[in-house]
Amino acid sequence: MQNFIGIGGIIATILAAVISSSVTWYIAQKSKIERILSYKIYLLPIFSNDIKISNTNLKVLYNEKILDTPCLLCVDVKNTGNRAILEPQIKIYMKENMDKFPLYIESLPDGYDILWEIYSEDDCCCIRAKYINPNETIKARFLLSSSPQKKLTFSCPMKDLKVIDLFEMEKKEKEKRKKSPLERFYDCITMNDE
């Protein structure tokens, strides 16, 4: 009988240790600081590609500059982490020479007009923010004199910041859905290798 009590005590001790270490691990994972910035960049032409403005009497002017094939550059940046991102310097670089005009930030929260701003430099469109809280999104809109033909590059150099291109992530998800169940199973097993 004493052996059963001794073995029961050992099992109870081991079980308590496993449960407490599991709870500790779970709490540590939940409170882990993650700074993640997710973004989408897309272009919206002002006119259909079929329309040649130069062949019509129509002229599009902005700040007294004629825009041949104007388009709207939309940059949506969201803090998908669990901590505020302080003073990110976000830049969207263009490999082509064109005029860039900062227009507005869509759905700007009250009081944020002094915290978030957009502007342009010679080779990029820029977003400056004092901070971006978790789940906040900056929807910046820029007018471009022409539609870029080369890929735009997103940059936000900060220590301990993970940057996610949502279009690339969606493309990978679509590719995964096209795979057979066996290929998806293999991807799940080898996911940690990436």
CYANA upper distance limits for C-alpha pairs under 8 A (distance plus 0.5 A):
  1 MET  CA      5 ILE  CA      7.06
  2 GLN  CA      6 GLY  CA      6.63
  3 ASN  CA      7 ILE  CA      6.53
  4 PHE  CA      8 GLY  CA      6.36
  5 ILE  CA      9 GLY  CA      6.61
  6 GLY  CA     10 ILE  CA      6.84
  7 ILE  CA     11 ILE  CA      6.66
  8 GLY  CA     12 ALA  CA      6.53
  9 GLY  CA     13 THR  CA      6.60
 10 ILE  CA     14 ILE  CA      6.70
 11 ILE  CA     15 LEU  CA      6.48
 12 ALA  CA     16 ALA  CA      6.53
 13 THR  CA     17 ALA  CA      6.68
 14 ILE  CA     18 VAL  CA      6.69
 15 LEU  CA     19 ILE  CA      6.66
 16 ALA  CA     20 SER  CA      6.52
 17 ALA  CA     21 SER  CA      6.52
 18 VAL  CA     22 SER  CA      6.55
 19 ILE  CA     23 VAL  CA      6.68
 20 SER  CA     24 THR  CA      6.58
 21 SER  CA     25 TRP  CA      6.56
 22 SER  CA     26 TYR  CA      6.65
 23 VAL  CA     27 ILE  CA      6.67
 24 THR  CA     28 ALA  CA      6.60
 25 TRP  CA     29 GLN  CA      6.71
 26 TYR  CA     30 LYS  CA      6.78
 27 ILE  CA     31 SER  CA      6.69
 28 ALA  CA     32 LYS  CA      6.53
 33 ILE  CA     81 GLY  CA      8.46
 33 ILE  CA     82 ASN  CA      7.01
 33 ILE  CA     83 ARG  CA      6.98
 34 GLU  CA     81 GLY  CA      5.59
 34 GLU  CA     82 ASN  CA      6.08
 34 GLU  CA     83 ARG  CA      6.83
 34 GLU  CA    161 LEU  CA      8.31
 35 ARG  CA     79 ASN  CA      7.99
 35 ARG  CA     80 THR  CA      8.04
 35 ARG  CA     81 GLY  CA      5.24
 35 ARG  CA     82 ASN  CA      7.05
 35 ARG  CA     83 ARG  CA      6.43
 35 ARG  CA     84 ALA  CA      7.82
 35 ARG  CA     85 ILE  CA      7.03
 35 ARG  CA    160 ASP  CA      7.34
 35 ARG  CA    161 LEU  CA      5.64
 35 ARG  CA    162 LYS  CA      6.76
 36 ILE  CA     79 ASN  CA      6.37
 36 ILE  CA     80 THR  CA      5.79
 36 ILE  CA     81 GLY  CA      4.95
 36 ILE  CA     82 ASN  CA      8.43
 36 ILE  CA    161 LEU  CA      6.29
 36 ILE  CA    162 LYS  CA      5.22
 36 ILE  CA    163 VAL  CA      6.36
 36 ILE  CA    164 ILE  CA      7.87
 37 LEU  CA     77 VAL  CA      7.27
 37 LEU  CA     78 LYS  CA      6.25
 37 LEU  CA     79 ASN  CA      5.26
 37 LEU  CA     80 THR  CA      6.37
 37 LEU  CA     81 GLY  CA      7.51
 37 LEU  CA    161 LEU  CA      7.68
 37 LEU  CA    162 LYS  CA      6.71
 37 LEU  CA    163 VAL  CA      5.37
 37 LEU  CA    164 ILE  CA      6.71
 38 SER  CA     77 VAL  CA      6.28
 38 SER  CA     78 LYS  CA      5.68
 38 SER  CA     79 ASN  CA      6.83
 38 SER  CA     80 THR  CA      6.82
 38 SER  CA    163 VAL  CA      6.30
 38 SER  CA    164 ILE  CA      5.08
 38 SER  CA    165 ASP  CA      6.45
 38 SER  CA    166 LEU  CA      6.78
 39 TYR  CA     75 VAL  CA      7.61
 39 TYR  CA     76 ASP  CA      5.95
 39 TYR  CA     77 VAL  CA      4.90
 39 TYR  CA     78 LYS  CA      6.68
 39 TYR  CA    163 VAL  CA      8.27
 39 TYR  CA    164 ILE  CA      6.86
 39 TYR  CA    165 ASP  CA      5.83
 39 TYR  CA    166 LEU  CA      6.29
 40 LYS  CA     74 CYS  CA      8.45
 40 LYS  CA     75 VAL  CA      6.37
 40 LYS  CA     76 ASP  CA      5.71
 40 LYS  CA     77 VAL  CA      7.19
 40 LYS  CA    165 ASP  CA      6.76
 40 LYS  CA    166 LEU  CA      6.19
 40 LYS  CA    167 PHE  CA      6.82
 41 ILE  CA     73 LEU  CA      7.84
 41 ILE  CA     74 CYS  CA      6.27
 41 ILE  CA     75 VAL  CA      5.19
 41 ILE  CA     76 ASP  CA      7.04
 42 TYR  CA     73 LEU  CA      6.65
 42 TYR  CA     74 CYS  CA      5.84
 42 TYR  CA     75 VAL  CA      7.23
 43 LEU  CA     71 CYS  CA      7.12
 43 LEU  CA     72 LEU  CA      6.17
 43 LEU  CA     73 LEU  CA      5.27
 43 LEU  CA     74 CYS  CA      6.55
 43 LEU  CA    147 SER  CA      8.14
 44 LEU  CA     71 CYS  CA      6.10
 44 LEU  CA     72 LEU  CA      5.48
 44 LEU  CA     73 LEU  CA      7.05
 44 LEU  CA     74 CYS  CA      8.07
 45 PRO  CA     49 ASN  CA      8.20
 45 PRO  CA     69 THR  CA      8.30
 45 PRO  CA     70 PRO  CA      7.06
 45 PRO  CA     71 CYS  CA      4.72
 45 PRO  CA     72 LEU  CA      6.64
 45 PRO  CA    147 SER  CA      7.73
 46 ILE  CA     69 THR  CA      8.18
 46 ILE  CA     70 PRO  CA      6.40
 46 ILE  CA     71 CYS  CA      5.57
 46 ILE  CA     72 LEU  CA      7.33
 47 PHE  CA     51 ILE  CA      7.17
 47 PHE  CA     69 THR  CA      8.05
 47 PHE  CA     70 PRO  CA      8.16
 47 PHE  CA     71 CYS  CA      8.35
 52 LYS  CA     56 THR  CA      7.61
 53 ILE  CA     57 ASN  CA      8.03
 53 ILE  CA     58 LEU  CA      6.66
 53 ILE  CA     59 LYS  CA      7.56
 53 ILE  CA     68 ASP  CA      7.03
 53 ILE  CA     69 THR  CA      7.69
 54 SER  CA     58 LEU  CA      8.19
 54 SER  CA     68 ASP  CA      7.53
 59 LYS  CA     66 ILE  CA      7.19
 59 LYS  CA     67 LEU  CA      8.04
 59 LYS  CA     68 ASP  CA      8.48
 60 VAL  CA     66 ILE  CA      6.17
 60 VAL  CA     67 LEU  CA      5.96
 60 VAL  CA     68 ASP  CA      7.77
 60 VAL  CA     70 PRO  CA      8.37
 61 LEU  CA     65 LYS  CA      5.70
 61 LEU  CA     66 ILE  CA      5.10
 61 LEU  CA     67 LEU  CA      6.46
 62 TYR  CA     66 ILE  CA      7.20
 62 TYR  CA     67 LEU  CA      7.75
 66 ILE  CA    145 SER  CA      8.45
 67 LEU  CA    145 SER  CA      5.29
 67 LEU  CA    146 SER  CA      7.40
 68 ASP  CA    145 SER  CA      6.97
 68 ASP  CA    146 SER  CA      6.85
 69 THR  CA    145 SER  CA      6.71
 69 THR  CA    146 SER  CA      5.06
 69 THR  CA    147 SER  CA      6.98
 70 PRO  CA    143 LEU  CA      7.46
 70 PRO  CA    144 LEU  CA      6.08
 70 PRO  CA    145 SER  CA      5.12
 70 PRO  CA    146 SER  CA      5.18
 70 PRO  CA    147 SER  CA      6.99
 71 CYS  CA    143 LEU  CA      6.47
 71 CYS  CA    144 LEU  CA      5.87
 71 CYS  CA    145 SER  CA      7.28
 71 CYS  CA    146 SER  CA      6.58
 71 CYS  CA    147 SER  CA      6.21
 72 LEU  CA    141 ARG  CA      7.21
 72 LEU  CA    142 PHE  CA      6.28
 72 LEU  CA    143 LEU  CA      5.31
 72 LEU  CA    144 LEU  CA      6.69
 73 LEU  CA    141 ARG  CA      6.24
 73 LEU  CA    142 PHE  CA      5.51
 73 LEU  CA    143 LEU  CA      6.63
 73 LEU  CA    144 LEU  CA      7.29
 74 CYS  CA    139 LYS  CA      7.56
 74 CYS  CA    140 ALA  CA      6.52
 74 CYS  CA    141 ARG  CA      5.37
 74 CYS  CA    142 PHE  CA      7.14
 75 VAL  CA    138 ILE  CA      8.33
 75 VAL  CA    139 LYS  CA      6.29
 75 VAL  CA    140 ALA  CA      5.68
 75 VAL  CA    141 ARG  CA      6.94
 76 ASP  CA    137 THR  CA      7.11
 76 ASP  CA    138 ILE  CA      6.18
 76 ASP  CA    139 LYS  CA      4.94
 76 ASP  CA    140 ALA  CA      6.83
 77 VAL  CA    137 THR  CA      5.93
 77 VAL  CA    138 ILE  CA      5.65
 77 VAL  CA    139 LYS  CA      7.00
 78 LYS  CA    132 ILE  CA      8.40
 78 LYS  CA    134 PRO  CA      8.41
 78 LYS  CA    135 ASN  CA      6.80
 78 LYS  CA    136 GLU  CA      6.17
 78 LYS  CA    137 THR  CA      4.68
 78 LYS  CA    138 ILE  CA      6.90
 79 ASN  CA     84 ALA  CA      8.05
 79 ASN  CA     85 ILE  CA      7.82
 79 ASN  CA    132 ILE  CA      6.83
 79 ASN  CA    133 ASN  CA      6.96
 79 ASN  CA    134 PRO  CA      5.51
 79 ASN  CA    135 ASN  CA      5.77
 79 ASN  CA    136 GLU  CA      6.29
 79 ASN  CA    137 THR  CA      7.13
 80 THR  CA    134 PRO  CA      6.46
 80 THR  CA    135 ASN  CA      6.13
 81 GLY  CA    134 PRO  CA      6.35
 81 GLY  CA    135 ASN  CA      8.12
 82 ASN  CA    134 PRO  CA      6.02
 83 ARG  CA    133 ASN  CA      7.22
 83 ARG  CA    134 PRO  CA      6.35
 84 ALA  CA    131 TYR  CA      6.86
 84 ALA  CA    132 ILE  CA      6.03
 84 ALA  CA    133 ASN  CA      4.78
 84 ALA  CA    134 PRO  CA      6.22
 85 ILE  CA    131 TYR  CA      5.89
 85 ILE  CA    132 ILE  CA      5.72
 85 ILE  CA    133 ASN  CA      6.99
 86 LEU  CA    129 ALA  CA      8.15
 86 LEU  CA    130 LYS  CA      6.49
 86 LEU  CA    131 TYR  CA      4.83
 86 LEU  CA    132 ILE  CA      7.19
 87 GLU  CA    128 ARG  CA      7.50
 87 GLU  CA    129 ALA  CA      5.90
 87 GLU  CA    130 LYS  CA      5.11
 87 GLU  CA    131 TYR  CA      5.77
 88 PRO  CA    128 ARG  CA      6.94
 88 PRO  CA    129 ALA  CA      6.65
 88 PRO  CA    130 LYS  CA      7.93
 88 PRO  CA    131 TYR  CA      7.58
 88 PRO  CA    156 CYS  CA      7.01
 88 PRO  CA    157 PRO  CA      8.41
 88 PRO  CA    158 MET  CA      7.74
 89 GLN  CA    126 CYS  CA      7.95
 89 GLN  CA    127 ILE  CA      6.97
 89 GLN  CA    128 ARG  CA      5.98
 89 GLN  CA    129 ALA  CA      7.90
 89 GLN  CA    156 CYS  CA      6.17
 89 GLN  CA    157 PRO  CA      7.78
 90 ILE  CA    126 CYS  CA      6.18
 90 ILE  CA    127 ILE  CA      5.56
 90 ILE  CA    128 ARG  CA      6.94
 90 ILE  CA    154 PHE  CA      7.91
 90 ILE  CA    155 SER  CA      6.27
 90 ILE  CA    156 CYS  CA      5.21
 90 ILE  CA    157 PRO  CA      8.45
 91 LYS  CA    124 CYS  CA      6.63
 91 LYS  CA    125 CYS  CA      6.21
 91 LYS  CA    126 CYS  CA      5.00
 91 LYS  CA    127 ILE  CA      6.91
 91 LYS  CA    154 PHE  CA      6.47
 91 LYS  CA    155 SER  CA      5.66
 91 LYS  CA    156 CYS  CA      7.02
 92 ILE  CA    124 CYS  CA      5.74
 92 ILE  CA    125 CYS  CA      5.69
 92 ILE  CA    126 CYS  CA      6.88
 92 ILE  CA    152 LEU  CA      6.91
 92 ILE  CA    153 THR  CA      5.91
 92 ILE  CA    154 PHE  CA      5.13
 92 ILE  CA    155 SER  CA      6.75
 93 TYR  CA    123 ASP  CA      6.37
 93 TYR  CA    124 CYS  CA      4.81
 93 TYR  CA    125 CYS  CA      7.21
 93 TYR  CA    152 LEU  CA      6.23
 93 TYR  CA    153 THR  CA      5.48
 93 TYR  CA    154 PHE  CA      6.99
 93 TYR  CA    155 SER  CA      8.16
 94 MET  CA    123 ASP  CA      6.24
 94 MET  CA    124 CYS  CA      6.27
 94 MET  CA    148 PRO  CA      8.12
 94 MET  CA    150 LYS  CA      8.09
 94 MET  CA    151 LYS  CA      7.94
 94 MET  CA    152 LEU  CA      5.78
 94 MET  CA    153 THR  CA      7.25
 95 LYS  CA    123 ASP  CA      7.77
 95 LYS  CA    150 LYS  CA      7.09
 95 LYS  CA    151 LYS  CA      8.22
 95 LYS  CA    152 LEU  CA      7.78
 96 GLU  CA    123 ASP  CA      8.34
 96 GLU  CA    148 PRO  CA      7.35
 96 GLU  CA    149 GLN  CA      8.43
 96 GLU  CA    150 LYS  CA      7.82
 97 ASN  CA    123 ASP  CA      7.69
 98 MET  CA    144 LEU  CA      7.42
 98 MET  CA    145 SER  CA      6.46
 98 MET  CA    146 SER  CA      7.19
 99 ASP  CA    144 LEU  CA      6.28
 99 ASP  CA    145 SER  CA      5.66
 99 ASP  CA    146 SER  CA      8.32
100 LYS  CA    120 SER  CA      6.79
100 LYS  CA    124 CYS  CA      8.48
100 LYS  CA    125 CYS  CA      7.54
100 LYS  CA    142 PHE  CA      7.19
100 LYS  CA    143 LEU  CA      6.39
100 LYS  CA    144 LEU  CA      5.28
100 LYS  CA    145 SER  CA      7.10
101 PHE  CA    119 TYR  CA      8.04
101 PHE  CA    120 SER  CA      7.22
101 PHE  CA    142 PHE  CA      6.01
101 PHE  CA    143 LEU  CA      5.48
101 PHE  CA    144 LEU  CA      6.85
102 PRO  CA    118 ILE  CA      6.56
102 PRO  CA    119 TYR  CA      5.86
102 PRO  CA    120 SER  CA      6.94
102 PRO  CA    125 CYS  CA      8.12
102 PRO  CA    141 ARG  CA      7.07
102 PRO  CA    142 PHE  CA      4.99
102 PRO  CA    143 LEU  CA      6.86
103 LEU  CA    140 ALA  CA      8.41
103 LEU  CA    141 ARG  CA      6.11
103 LEU  CA    142 PHE  CA      5.63
103 LEU  CA    143 LEU  CA      6.97
104 TYR  CA    118 ILE  CA      7.93
104 TYR  CA    140 ALA  CA      6.68
104 TYR  CA    141 ARG  CA      5.98
104 TYR  CA    142 PHE  CA      7.72
105 ILE  CA    117 GLU  CA      8.26
105 ILE  CA    118 ILE  CA      8.09
105 ILE  CA    138 ILE  CA      7.35
105 ILE  CA    139 LYS  CA      5.92
105 ILE  CA    140 ALA  CA      4.99
105 ILE  CA    141 ARG  CA      6.56
106 GLU  CA    138 ILE  CA      8.03
106 GLU  CA    139 LYS  CA      5.71
106 GLU  CA    140 ALA  CA      6.86
106 GLU  CA    141 ARG  CA      7.80
107 SER  CA    139 LYS  CA      7.82
108 LEU  CA    112 TYR  CA      6.97
108 LEU  CA    113 ASP  CA      7.63
108 LEU  CA    138 ILE  CA      8.15
109 PRO  CA    113 ASP  CA      8.37
111 GLY  CA    115 LEU  CA      8.12
112 TYR  CA    116 TRP  CA      6.40
113 ASP  CA    117 GLU  CA      7.49
115 LEU  CA    129 ALA  CA      6.08
115 LEU  CA    130 LYS  CA      5.77
115 LEU  CA    131 TYR  CA      7.89
116 TRP  CA    127 ILE  CA      7.86
116 TRP  CA    128 ARG  CA      6.28
116 TRP  CA    129 ALA  CA      4.84
116 TRP  CA    130 LYS  CA      7.10
117 GLU  CA    127 ILE  CA      6.41
117 GLU  CA    128 ARG  CA      5.82
117 GLU  CA    129 ALA  CA      6.94
118 ILE  CA    125 CYS  CA      8.10
118 ILE  CA    126 CYS  CA      6.12
118 ILE  CA    127 ILE  CA      5.07
118 ILE  CA    128 ARG  CA      6.73
118 ILE  CA    140 ALA  CA      7.52
119 TYR  CA    125 CYS  CA      6.73
119 TYR  CA    126 CYS  CA      5.79
119 TYR  CA    127 ILE  CA      7.14
120 SER  CA    124 CYS  CA      6.46
120 SER  CA    125 CYS  CA      4.92
120 SER  CA    126 CYS  CA      6.02
121 GLU  CA    125 CYS  CA      6.73
121 GLU  CA    126 CYS  CA      7.80
125 CYS  CA    142 PHE  CA      8.09
127 ILE  CA    140 ALA  CA      8.03
132 ILE  CA    136 GLU  CA      6.59
132 ILE  CA    137 THR  CA      8.13
148 PRO  CA    152 LEU  CA      8.39
156 CYS  CA    163 VAL  CA      8.31
157 PRO  CA    161 LEU  CA      8.36
164 ILE  CA    169 MET  CA      8.02
165 ASP  CA    169 MET  CA      6.77
166 LEU  CA    170 GLU  CA      6.54
167 PHE  CA    171 LYS  CA      6.64
168 GLU  CA    172 LYS  CA      6.76
169 MET  CA    173 GLU  CA      6.76
170 GLU  CA    174 LYS  CA      6.74
171 LYS  CA    175 GLU  CA      6.80
172 LYS  CA    176 LYS  CA      6.69
173 GLU  CA    177 ARG  CA      6.84
174 LYS  CA    178 LYS  CA      7.00
175 GLU  CA    179 LYS  CA      7.27
176 LYS  CA    184 ARG  CA      7.10
179 LYS  CA    183 GLU  CA      6.35
179 LYS  CA    184 ARG  CA      6.72
180 SER  CA    184 ARG  CA      6.81
181 PRO  CA    185 PHE  CA      6.61
182 LEU  CA    186 TYR  CA      6.75
183 GLU  CA    187 ASP  CA      6.69
184 ARG  CA    188 CYS  CA      6.76
185 PHE  CA    189 ILE  CA      6.90
186 TYR  CA    190 THR  CA      6.74
187 ASP  CA    191 MET  CA      6.16
190 THR  CA    194 GLU  CA      8.24
